[in-house]
Amino acid sequence: MPAQRFNFPNARGERLAALLDLPETPPRAYALFAHCFTCGKDVLAASRIAQGLTRLGIAVLRFDFTGLGASDGEFANTNFSSNVADLIAAADHLRRTHAAPQLLIGHSLGGAAVLAAAGDIAEVRAVATIGAPSDPGHITHLFGDRLADIAAQGEVEVMLAGRPFRVQRQFLEDVAGQKLSERVAHLRRALLVLHAPTDDTVGIENASAIFAAARHPKSFVSLDDADHLLRRPRDAAYAANVIAAWVERYLTPAAAPDAGDDAPVDGVRVQETGGGRFQQHVAIGRHRLRADEPVASGGLDSGPDPYGLLMAALGACTSMTLRLYAERKQLPLERVSVHLRHTKIHATDCDECETKSGRLDRIDREIVLQGTLDDATRKRLLEIADMCPVHRTLTSEVLIKTSERAIDPN
């Protein structure tokens, strides 16, 4: 499934590394996923749940909180409140580039964070928590006998999941000041609580407390014998299926970024989606696809760039032409693959070109011919490749007439 990797700034201007998992079809809605404490966007539970939701038509943005994974910043300077601020910044980025998230999903401490952030993201209609603590201060038990040292010394190094992290006193003060139960009581969003009764990291009593504090609509689903991190693929897949089925009744269909209906179009229609600077919705007959620019060029890399589409057209035409020729001549051509690359070169570097100044376009096309073919046949097939219609169009004089089309008021 397609995915977009990019960075976005947090409230302090630090770069946060993100990954947007997209379904194969235009998304029904967008979700924002908050990972567990000291984890990251690529933790198995996050990736498996995101992939499960994309298969059901929901796009999922997951990212590394400040100071974790590939994101900027120092972990020691972060706390629960900064995680909530990161979530709001992520929602702002989605709103600007695609569509604001209607669903928030949080795992472990990330579950507490989405409960705290939901009230500050107006478009959120539903919140799902997985193994979430009812009190962010619950996380301090992981610090063990270093808890007193943090309070006394102001900052110490602790081992969490086998890795060293610097933790400051301000972290303890921040979680101690959180009133999550009040936020849950005033959530005003549909709530789904998923928790394993046998969770020995965050006990099931936390799920009971969250559920009791929330108002309807609210639901609870047991994850039975799953572990806290949902290490088994079937547990993450189950959670994804449950979330997708539950949230269905609460979603508002996203304003289609790929504007336009599904009816076949006459010719080709290319239209801006409003997602990012360059993302385009391409309708070719009854077929739909996206075009975009790479991130380095200011795009979202959500589809091939224009020259990529041009190369695809030439490659497809080449392969189809060779297949037709092979069938007509009854040649033992088993498979064709065409590899193309577009570059700009100086005209002076091209001996066979008529243009002798400036720069010109060069397309390198390599063709793989599989089958028991003799040398003469292979040579003839390469000659036939130059006869494909798109090749002839690209190498002949082309007239392009541009005019303005009036917008249909209906």
C-alpha positions, 0 to 999 in steps of 0.5 A, spaced: 500 500 500 502 506 498 505 511 504 508 518 504 514 519 509 515 526 511 517 531 516 512 536 520 514 542 525 512 541 532 510 547 536 517 549 537 519 548 530 523 542 531 522 537 525 517 530 527 518 524 522 511 522 520 509 516 516 502 517 512 499 510 510 494 510 505 489 506 502 489 504 495 482 508 494 481 515 496 480 515 503 474 514 507 477 518 513 483 520 516 486 517 523 491 519 527 495 514 531 499 516 538 504 510 539 506 507 546 511 511 551 518 511 548 516 507 542 516 510 535 511 510 529 514 504 527 513 499 533 509 493 530 502 495 534 502 501 530 504 499 523 500 493 523 494 497 526 495 502 521 496 497 515 489 494 517 485 500 517 488 502 510 485 495 508 479 498 510 479 505 507 482 509 512 488 513 512 493 513 518 498 518 520 503 516 525 509 519 527 515 519 532 514 524 538 519 529 540 526 526 542 524 519 539 525 515 533 527 520 527 524 526 530 528 532 532 529 534 540 531 531 546 527 526 550 529 529 557 525 536 555 519 532 553 513 530 557 506 528 557 503 535 555 509 536 549 506 529 547 499 532 547 502 538 543 505 534 538 498 530 536 495 537 535 501 539 531 500 533 527 492 534 526 494 541 524 499 538 518 493 533 516 488 539 516 493 543 511 495 537 506 489 532 506 483 532 511 483 533 519 483 527 522 476 524 525 479 518 528 484 518 534 487 512 536 492 511 542 496 505 544 498 505 552 500 512 554 499 514 547 492 513 549 492 517 554 495 523 550 489 522 545 484 523 550 487 529 552 488 532 545 481 530 542 478 536 545 483 541 541 482 538 535 475 540 532 474 535 527 475 529 531 469 525 532 471 518 535 477 516 540 480 509 541 484 507 546 488 501 546 491 499 553 491 506 556 492 508 563 487 512 566 492 517 569 498 519 565 502 518 572 501 511 572 507 511 567 512 513 573 512 506 575 517 504 570 522 508 573 522 503 579 528 505 584 530 511 580 524 515 581 526 518 588 533 520 584 529 524 579 525 528 584 531 529 588 537 530 583 532 533 577 535 529 572 537 522 571 538 516 566 533 510 567 533 504 563 526 503 559 525 497 555 533 496 555 534 503 552 537 509 556 533 515 557 534 522 560 528 523 565 527 530 568 523 532 574 519 536 570 516 530 567 514 527 574 511 534 575 507 534 569 504 528 569 502 529 576 498 535 574 494 532 569 486 531 570 485 526 565 478 523 568 476 530 567 477 531 560 474 524 559 468 526 562 468 532 557 470 528 551 464 529 547 466 524 542 465 517 541 469 513 545 472 505 544 476 502 550 480 496 548 484 493 553 487 486 555 484 483 562 491 480 562 495 486 561 501 486 566 503 493 564 497 497 564 492 493 569 485 492 566 482 497 572 485 503 568 480 501 562 474 501 567 476 507 570 476 511 563 470 507 561 466 509 567 469 517 567 466 517 559 459 519 557 455 515 552 456 513 546 462 509 549 464 502 548 469 497 551 472 491 547 476 485 551 483 484 547 482 477 551 489 474 552 493 479 548 500 482 551 500 490 552 504 491 546 500 487 541 506 483 539 502 477 535 500 480 528 493 477 529 491 481 536 493 488 532 489 485 526 483 484 530 484 491 534 484 494 527 478 490 524 474 492 531 476 500 530 474 500 523 467 497 524 466 501 530 468 508 527 463 507 521 457 510 524 461 516 527 465 518 520 463 524 516 465 522 509 471 526 508 471 531 502 474 528 497 481 530 495 480 527 488 474 531 486 470 528 481 465 523 480 466 516 478 463 516 471 468 515 466 471 521 463 472 523 455 479 523 454 483 525 460 482 530 466 487 532 471 485 536 477 488 539 483 486 535 490 487 541 495 492 536 498 499 539 498 502 544 493 502 539 487 497 533 488 493 532 482 487 527 481 487 524 474 481 521 471 483 517 464 476 514 462 474 510 468 480 509 471 483 514 477 490 515 479 494 520 483 500 525 480 504 529 485 512 531 486 517 528 490 518 531 497 524 534 495 520 538 490 515 541 495 510 535 493 507 529 498 510 524 493 503 521 493 504 519 486 508 519 480 511 526 477 509 528 470 515 525 467 514 519 471 507 518 468 510 520 461 515 514 462 510 509 464 506 511 457 512 510 453 514 503 457 507 501 456 506 502 449 513 499 448 511 493 451 504 492 448 507 493 441 512 488 442 507 483 445 502 484 438 508 483 434 510 477 437 503 474 437 503 476 430 509 473 428 508 467 433 515 468 436 517 465 443 517 471 447 515 470 454 515 476 457 517 484 456 519 489 461 521 496 459 526 500 464 526 508 462 529 514 465 529 521 463 534 526 464 536 533 461 543 533 457 547 539 453 545 538 446 553 539 445 553 532 448 549 529 443 552 527 436 546 525 433 541 530 435 539 536 430 539 541 436 546 544 437 545 549 443 542 549 450 539 543 453 534 537 451 531 531 453 534 524 453 530 518 455 534 512 456 530 505 454 532 498 456 528 492 454 528 485 457 526 480 452 525 473 455 524 467 451 528 463 446 530 468 441 535 468 436 540 474 435 536 476 429 529 476 432 532 480 438 535 485 434 528 486 430 524 486 436 528 492 438 527 496 432 519 494 433 520 498 439 521 504 436 515 504 432 510 504 438 505 510 437 507 513 443 515 513 441 512 516 434 509 521 438 514 523 442 519 524 436 515 527 431 512 534 431 506 535 436 501 540 436 498 542 443 492 547 443 490 550 449 484 554 451 479 555 457 473 551 459 468 554 462 465 551 469 459 547 469 454 551 474 451 545 475 
